């Protein structure tokens, strides 16, 4: 019987870069890089070598210094080394979202406990750039409409790793608007719990981060 890790590794190592004719939009596919593929296997085998059903947390699409670099949502290279004890050759970039997530993980009880119950991921698996800066799948109607079938496939495929369906957590209020539209069409999850995105919290509400950490833990039934 395939474990959560087996399914996740197989999925991520086979993510394809879309061929889109939207001139100023570019995608980062980290899964082509040998050093990322090594990290993917180490990470999932360390924390997901079981058949547990997990609470899913969906972000938007990876940032270029987080999941767009490491291939693992909300994990920058430094967090992988310092928090997960997974050595890597992916540089020393840090990401605000990753920093906040690991504050939540610490309060939850650490990586082993967190990842045994929770799966962090994104509605769209690749980083999207415009003019060299992070861009969201929903920032342009044409882009969203083009990517929507892939987003639906991404959700369905990742749920097959082993998801709980009674509720899901969605990060970002605008992200939730589009996720709700998709969920209403496909009935993936019974309830969507919406939280402010870590990037927003760290950039604009940092002095209230303890309150936001509490909101995250509450949404996860902790």
DAGI-V251273 format. One record per pair of residues at least 4 apart in sequence whose ideal C-beta (glycine too) atoms are under 6 Angstrom apart, sorted by the first residue. I is the first residue (numbers start at 1). J is the second residue. Records with the same first field share a line. If there is no record, write none. Layout:
I = J, J
//
This chain:
2 = 6, 7
3 = 49, 50, 51
4 = 48, 161, 162
5 = 9, 44, 45, 48, 49
7 = 161
8 = 44, 161
9 = 13, 41, 44
11 = 157
12 = 31, 40
13 = 31, 37
15 = 31, 125
17 = 27, 29
20 = 146
24 = 130
25 = 130
26 = 129
27 = 126, 128
28 = 68, 127
29 = 126
30 = 36, 71
31 = 36, 71
35 = 89
36 = 71
39 = 43, 88
40 = 71
41 = 45
42 = 86
43 = 72, 86
44 = 48
45 = 49
47 = 115
53 = 162, 164
54 = 117, 118, 119
55 = 118, 164
56 = 119, 163, 168
57 = 120, 169
58 = 121, 123, 170
59 = 73, 122, 171
60 = 136, 172, 175
61 = 122, 124, 128, 137
62 = 66, 67, 68, 122, 127
63 = 68, 95, 134
64 = 68, 127, 134
65 = 69, 76, 93, 95
66 = 74, 76, 95, 97, 98
67 = 72, 73
68 = 127
69 = 90
70 = 75, 77, 90
73 = 120, 121, 122
74 = 97, 98, 101, 120
75 = 79, 80, 98
76 = 93, 94, 95, 98
77 = 88, 90, 91
78 = 82, 94
79 = 83, 98, 102
80 = 84, 86, 88
83 = 102
84 = 111
96 = 199, 202
97 = 198, 199
100 = 198, 201, 202
101 = 198
103 = 213
104 = 213, 216
105 = 114
107 = 213
108 = 114, 222
109 = 113
111 = 115
114 = 118
121 = 158
123 = 151
124 = 137, 147, 151
125 = 154
128 = 135
129 = 135
130 = 135
135 = 139
137 = 144, 147
138 = 144, 178
147 = 151
153 = 157
155 = 188
159 = 163
165 = 189
166 = 190
167 = 191, 193
168 = 189, 192
169 = 193, 219
170 = 175, 176, 179, 192, 194
171 = 195, 197
172 = 197
176 = 180, 194
179 = 183
180 = 192
183 = 188, 189
193 = 219
195 = 219
196 = 200, 201
199 = 203
200 = 204
201 = 205, 209, 212
202 = 206
217 = 222
//
